[in-house]
Amino acid sequence: MATDPSSRPSFRITHEASASERLVAGFSSFGLAGLTAVDFLVDQLELEETGYITTEELPSMTPFENGTPRHHTRLFSRPDLDLTLLVSELFVPLWAADPFAKSILDWTESNRIEEITILSGVPLPHGPTDHRVFYVATEDYQDEQLAASDITAMGTGFLDGVNASVVGRGMDTDLRVGVFITPVHPRVPDVEAALRLLVAVEQLYDIEVDTTALEQFAGEIEQYYRDLEERLQAVDQSEIHEDRMYM
């Protein structure tokens, strides 16, 4: 059962380093492909935790590993790489998406972040030829990042939740925003979907990632991801994205 929407949640970002001009985000959503991809990038790029997000008036969670707790939403970077990565293990229901996104957007504005890339998996009906990455992006993002790319534009549909709020800000400001979308299967994590998103990021930012280690990485944390997916499945059906979202 979702928390009463009249009790508006609040979010607070604590960040201990200078932010990069570009942010790559993976949120907790069905299939966990975007979250898996960004989490893997943090490990592969040897990034350090530089900040986190806390929340009030929203059902929360505190992940832990080897008995040590951590924040559910964290920021990672390193001094010699112009990327900040946001890893969010907290499922944010649709009625709380706007304040969550606003907290991120206010932080990106105050830190002069120029570009946001979101990696996302969507459980839509698809055939084998649709096992690829699509994009929904503001026009300035398309001009800056996708002019020479072979990534395909998503045909028609709509965004909702955090993705919609972030893209909406990009449409009304000079913030460049791109959402990379790939179909996901029920298994958790969908490693093949996460791999497709990683290849897109490699092309986009000209970085090298040892994707051969992804299967092992996913296997090591498979039970954790399964537990996380069970939390998502327990959410009221009204919070689940419709398969008709994208065509």
TORFILO-224231 format. One record per residue (C-alpha): chain; x, y, z negated. Coordinates in Angstrom, 1 decimal, always signed. Example, Ala and Ser with C-alpha at 12.3 -4.5 7.8 and 13.67 -1.06 7.14 Angstrom:
# TORFILO-224231
+-------+--------+--------+--------+
! chain !   east !  north !     up !
+-------+--------+--------+--------+
!     A !  +12.3 !   -4.5 !   -7.8 !
!     A !  +13.7 !   -1.1 !   -7.1 !
+-------+--------+--------+--------+
END
This chain:
# TORFILO-224231
+-------+--------+--------+--------+
! chain !   east !  north !     up !
+-------+--------+--------+--------+
!     A !   +0.0 !   +0.0 !   +0.0 !
!     A !   +1.4 !   +3.4 !   +1.0 !
!     A !   +1.9 !   +6.1 !   -1.5 !
!     A !   -0.8 !   +8.8 !   -1.5 !
!     A !   +0.1 !  +11.2 !   +1.3 !
!     A !   -1.1 !  +14.2 !   -0.8 !
!     A !   +2.0 !  +13.6 !   -3.0 !
!     A !   +4.5 !  +15.1 !   -0.6 !
!     A !   +7.9 !  +13.5 !   -0.8 !
!     A !  +11.1 !  +15.5 !   -1.0 !
!     A !  +14.6 !  +14.7 !   +0.1 !
!     A !  +18.0 !  +16.0 !   -0.9 !
!     A !  +21.3 !  +15.7 !   +1.1 !
!     A !  +24.6 !  +15.8 !   -0.7 !
!     A !  +27.6 !  +16.0 !   +1.6 !
!     A !  +31.3 !  +16.3 !   +0.5 !
!     A !  +33.1 !  +17.0 !   +3.8 !
!     A !  +32.9 !  +19.2 !   +6.9 !
!     A !  +30.3 !  +17.9 !   +9.2 !
!     A !  +31.1 !  +16.9 !  +12.8 !
!     A !  +29.4 !  +18.6 !  +15.7 !
!     A !  +27.7 !  +15.3 !  +16.7 !
!     A !  +25.5 !  +13.0 !  +14.6 !
!     A !  +24.6 !   +9.4 !  +15.4 !
!     A !  +21.8 !   +7.9 !  +13.4 !
!     A !  +20.3 !   +4.5 !  +12.8 !
!     A !  +17.0 !   +4.2 !  +10.8 !
!     A !  +15.3 !   +1.3 !   +9.2 !
!     A !  +12.7 !   +0.1 !  +11.7 !
!     A !  +11.4 !   -3.2 !  +13.0 !
!     A !  +14.1 !   -5.4 !  +14.5 !
!     A !  +16.8 !   -3.3 !  +12.7 !
!     A !  +18.7 !   -2.9 !  +16.0 !
!     A !  +19.6 !   +0.7 !  +15.5 !
!     A !  +20.5 !   +0.3 !  +11.9 !
!     A !  +22.6 !   -2.8 !  +12.7 !
!     A !  +24.5 !   -1.0 !  +15.5 !
!     A !  +25.3 !   +2.1 !  +13.4 !
!     A !  +26.2 !   +0.1 !  +10.3 !
!     A !  +28.6 !   -2.0 !  +12.5 !
!     A !  +30.1 !   +1.2 !  +14.0 !
!     A !  +30.9 !   +2.4 !  +10.4 !
!     A !  +32.8 !   -0.8 !   +9.8 !
!     A !  +34.6 !   -0.9 !  +13.2 !
!     A !  +35.6 !   +2.8 !  +13.1 !
!     A !  +36.7 !   +2.5 !   +9.5 !
!     A !  +34.7 !   +5.5 !   +8.4 !
!     A !  +34.4 !   +6.8 !   +4.9 !
!     A !  +31.3 !   +7.7 !   +3.0 !
!     A !  +31.0 !  +11.5 !   +2.9 !
!     A !  +27.5 !  +12.0 !   +1.7 !
!     A !  +24.0 !  +10.6 !   +1.0 !
!     A !  +20.3 !  +11.4 !   +0.8 !
!     A !  +18.1 !  +10.9 !   -2.2 !
!     A !  +14.3 !  +11.1 !   -2.4 !
!     A !  +11.5 !  +11.8 !   -4.8 !
!     A !   +7.8 !  +10.9 !   -4.6 !
!     A !   +8.4 !   +8.1 !   -2.2 !
!     A !   +8.8 !   +4.3 !   -2.9 !
!     A !  +12.5 !   +3.9 !   -2.8 !
!     A !  +15.1 !   +1.2 !   -2.9 !
!     A !  +18.6 !   +0.8 !   -4.2 !
!     A !  +20.7 !   -1.6 !   -2.2 !
!     A !  +23.7 !   -3.2 !   -3.9 !
!     A !  +26.6 !   -5.5 !   -3.0 !
!     A !  +28.6 !   -7.6 !   -5.3 !
!     A !  +26.7 !   -6.0 !   -8.2 !
!     A !  +27.5 !   -2.5 !   -7.2 !
!     A !  +24.6 !   -0.2 !   -6.1 !
!     A !  +24.7 !   +2.3 !   -3.3 !
!     A !  +22.5 !   +5.0 !   -1.9 !
!     A !  +19.9 !   +3.8 !   +0.7 !
!     A !  +20.8 !   +6.6 !   +3.2 !
!     A !  +24.4 !   +7.6 !   +3.7 !
!     A !  +26.7 !   +9.7 !   +5.9 !
!     A !  +30.0 !   +8.5 !   +7.2 !
!     A !  +32.9 !  +10.2 !   +9.0 !
!     A !  +36.7 !  +10.6 !   +9.2 !
!     A !  +38.8 !  +13.7 !   +9.9 !
!     A !  +40.1 !  +12.7 !  +13.3 !
!     A !  +36.8 !  +11.7 !  +14.8 !
!     A !  +34.1 !  +14.2 !  +15.9 !
!     A !  +31.3 !  +12.0 !  +14.9 !
!     A !  +29.2 !  +11.7 !  +11.7 !
!     A !  +27.2 !   +8.5 !  +11.3 !
!     A !  +23.9 !   +8.4 !   +9.4 !
!     A !  +22.9 !   +4.9 !   +8.1 !
!     A !  +19.4 !   +4.8 !   +6.6 !
!     A !  +18.2 !   +1.5 !   +5.0 !
!     A !  +15.1 !   +3.2 !   +3.6 !
!     A !  +11.8 !   +2.6 !   +5.5 !
!     A !  +10.1 !   +6.0 !   +5.8 !
!     A !   +6.3 !   +5.7 !   +6.5 !
!     A !   +4.8 !   +7.9 !   +9.1 !
!     A !   +3.2 !  +10.3 !   +6.6 !
!     A !   +6.6 !  +11.0 !   +5.1 !
!     A !   +8.5 !  +11.2 !   +8.4 !
!     A !   +8.2 !  +15.0 !   +8.8 !
!     A !   +9.8 !  +16.0 !   +5.4 !
!     A !  +12.5 !  +13.4 !   +5.9 !
!     A !  +13.3 !  +14.6 !   +9.3 !
!     A !  +13.1 !  +18.2 !   +8.2 !
!     A !  +15.7 !  +17.6 !   +5.5 !
!     A !  +18.1 !  +16.1 !   +8.0 !
!     A !  +17.4 !  +18.9 !  +10.5 !
!     A !  +17.9 !  +21.7 !   +8.0 !
!     A !  +21.2 !  +20.1 !   +7.0 !
!     A !  +22.3 !  +19.8 !  +10.7 !
!     A !  +21.4 !  +23.5 !  +11.3 !
!     A !  +23.3 !  +24.7 !   +8.2 !
!     A !  +26.3 !  +22.7 !   +9.2 !
!     A !  +26.1 !  +23.8 !  +12.9 !
!     A !  +25.7 !  +20.3 !  +14.3 !
!     A !  +25.0 !  +20.6 !  +18.0 !
!     A !  +23.9 !  +17.1 !  +19.0 !
!     A !  +21.9 !  +14.2 !  +17.5 !
!     A !  +21.8 !  +10.7 !  +19.0 !
!     A !  +19.4 !   +8.2 !  +17.5 !
!     A !  +19.7 !   +4.4 !  +18.2 !
!     A !  +16.4 !   +2.6 !  +18.0 !
!     A !  +14.8 !   -0.7 !  +18.7 !
!     A !  +11.1 !   -1.1 !  +19.6 !
!     A !   +9.0 !   -4.3 !  +19.4 !
!     A !   +7.2 !   -3.8 !  +22.8 !
!     A !   +6.2 !   -6.5 !  +25.2 !
!     A !   +9.0 !   -7.0 !  +27.8 !
!     A !  +10.5 !   -9.4 !  +30.3 !
!     A !  +14.2 !  -10.4 !  +30.8 !
!     A !  +14.8 !   -7.5 !  +33.2 !
!     A !  +13.9 !   -5.0 !  +30.4 !
!     A !  +16.8 !   -6.2 !  +28.2 !
!     A !  +18.5 !   -2.8 !  +28.6 !
!     A !  +18.7 !   +0.6 !  +27.0 !
!     A !  +16.4 !   +3.5 !  +27.9 !
!     A !  +16.5 !   +7.1 !  +26.9 !
!     A !  +14.2 !   +9.9 !  +25.8 !
!     A !  +16.2 !  +13.1 !  +25.6 !
!     A !  +15.9 !  +16.8 !  +25.7 !
!     A !  +16.9 !  +18.4 !  +29.0 !
!     A !  +20.1 !  +19.9 !  +27.6 !
!     A !  +21.1 !  +16.5 !  +26.2 !
!     A !  +20.5 !  +15.0 !  +29.6 !
!     A !  +22.7 !  +17.6 !  +31.3 !
!     A !  +25.5 !  +17.3 !  +28.7 !
!     A !  +25.6 !  +13.5 !  +28.2 !
!     A !  +23.6 !  +11.6 !  +30.8 !
!     A !  +24.3 !  +13.3 !  +34.2 !
!     A !  +26.8 !  +10.6 !  +35.1 !
!     A !  +25.3 !   +7.8 !  +33.1 !
!     A !  +23.5 !   +4.7 !  +34.4 !
!     A !  +21.2 !   +4.6 !  +31.4 !
!     A !  +17.5 !   +4.6 !  +32.5 !
!     A !  +14.9 !   +7.2 !  +31.4 !
!     A !  +11.9 !   +5.7 !  +29.6 !
!     A !   +8.9 !   +6.0 !  +31.9 !
!     A !   +5.9 !   +7.1 !  +29.9 !
!     A !   +4.7 !   +6.9 !  +26.3 !
!     A !   +5.2 !   +8.7 !  +23.1 !
!     A !   +7.5 !   +9.0 !  +20.1 !
!     A !   +6.3 !   +9.2 !  +16.5 !
!     A !   +7.7 !   +9.3 !  +13.0 !
!     A !  +11.3 !  +10.6 !  +12.4 !
!     A !  +12.2 !  +10.2 !  +16.1 !
!     A !   +9.4 !  +12.5 !  +17.2 !
!     A !  +10.2 !  +15.1 !  +14.5 !
!     A !  +13.9 !  +15.3 !  +15.5 !
!     A !  +13.1 !  +15.4 !  +19.3 !
!     A !  +10.5 !  +18.1 !  +18.6 !
!     A !  +13.1 !  +20.3 !  +17.0 !
!     A !  +15.4 !  +19.8 !  +19.9 !
!     A !  +12.7 !  +20.8 !  +22.3 !
!     A !  +12.3 !  +24.2 !  +20.5 !
!     A !  +15.9 !  +25.0 !  +19.8 !
!     A !  +19.4 !  +24.6 !  +21.3 !
!     A !  +20.0 !  +21.3 !  +19.4 !
!     A !  +20.6 !  +18.5 !  +21.8 !
!     A !  +18.7 !  +15.3 !  +20.9 !
!     A !  +18.7 !  +11.9 !  +22.6 !
!     A !  +16.9 !   +8.7 !  +21.5 !
!     A !  +18.3 !   +5.5 !  +22.9 !
!     A !  +15.6 !   +2.8 !  +22.9 !
!     A !  +15.8 !   -1.0 !  +23.6 !
!     A !  +13.3 !   -3.8 !  +23.2 !
!     A !  +13.7 !   -6.0 !  +20.1 !
!     A !  +12.6 !   -9.5 !  +19.2 !
!     A !  +11.1 !  -10.7 !  +15.9 !
!     A !  +14.4 !  -12.2 !  +14.7 !
!     A !  +16.4 !  -10.2 !  +12.3 !
!     A !  +18.8 !   -8.7 !  +13.0 !
!     A !  +18.3 !   -8.7 !  +16.8 !
!     A !  +22.0 !   -8.8 !  +17.6 !
!     A !  +21.6 !   -8.7 !  +21.4 !
!     A !  +19.6 !   -5.5 !  +21.1 !
!     A !  +22.1 !   -3.9 !  +18.7 !
!     A !  +24.9 !   -4.9 !  +21.2 !
!     A !  +23.1 !   -3.1 !  +24.0 !
!     A !  +22.9 !   +0.1 !  +21.9 !
!     A !  +26.6 !   -0.2 !  +21.0 !
!     A !  +27.6 !   -0.4 !  +24.7 !
!     A !  +25.6 !   +2.8 !  +25.3 !
!     A !  +27.4 !   +4.6 !  +22.5 !
!     A !  +30.8 !   +3.4 !  +23.8 !
!     A !  +29.9 !   +4.9 !  +27.2 !
!     A !  +28.5 !   +8.1 !  +25.7 !
!     A !  +31.4 !   +9.0 !  +23.4 !
!     A !  +34.3 !   +7.2 !  +25.1 !
!     A !  +35.1 !   +5.1 !  +22.0 !
!     A !  +36.2 !   +1.4 !  +21.9 !
!     A !  +34.4 !   -1.1 !  +19.7 !
!     A !  +35.2 !   -4.8 !  +19.3 !
!     A !  +31.7 !   -6.0 !  +19.9 !
!     A !  +32.9 !   -9.6 !  +19.8 !
!     A !  +32.8 !   -9.3 !  +16.0 !
!     A !  +29.1 !   -8.3 !  +15.9 !
!     A !  +27.8 !  -11.8 !  +15.7 !
!     A !  +30.1 !  -12.5 !  +12.7 !
!     A !  +29.2 !   -9.1 !  +11.2 !
!     A !  +25.4 !   -9.9 !  +11.5 !
!     A !  +25.9 !  -13.4 !  +10.2 !
!     A !  +27.6 !  -12.1 !   +7.1 !
!     A !  +24.7 !   -9.8 !   +6.1 !
!     A !  +21.9 !  -11.8 !   +7.7 !
!     A !  +20.1 !  -12.6 !   +4.5 !
!     A !  +20.3 !   -8.9 !   +3.4 !
!     A !  +18.7 !   -7.9 !   +6.7 !
!     A !  +16.0 !  -10.6 !   +6.4 !
!     A !  +15.1 !   -9.2 !   +3.0 !
!     A !  +15.0 !   -5.7 !   +4.4 !
!     A !  +12.8 !   -6.9 !   +7.2 !
!     A !  +10.4 !   -8.5 !   +4.7 !
!     A !  +10.0 !   -5.1 !   +3.1 !
!     A !   +9.1 !   -3.6 !   +6.5 !
!     A !   +6.6 !   -6.4 !   +7.1 !
!     A !   +4.9 !   -5.7 !   +3.8 !
!     A !   +4.1 !   -2.2 !   +4.9 !
!     A !   +0.4 !   -1.5 !   +5.7 !
!     A !   -0.4 !   -2.2 !   +9.3 !
!     A !   -1.2 !   +1.4 !  +10.0 !
!     A !   +2.5 !   +2.2 !   +9.6 !
!     A !   +3.6 !   -0.2 !  +12.4 !
!     A !   +4.4 !   +1.2 !  +15.8 !
!     A !   +2.0 !   +0.3 !  +18.5 !
!     A !   +3.3 !   -1.8 !  +21.4 !
!     A !   +1.8 !   +0.7 !  +23.8 !
!     A !   +4.2 !   +3.4 !  +22.7 !
!     A !   +6.5 !   +3.0 !  +25.7 !
!     A !   +5.9 !   +1.9 !  +29.3 !
+-------+--------+--------+--------+
END
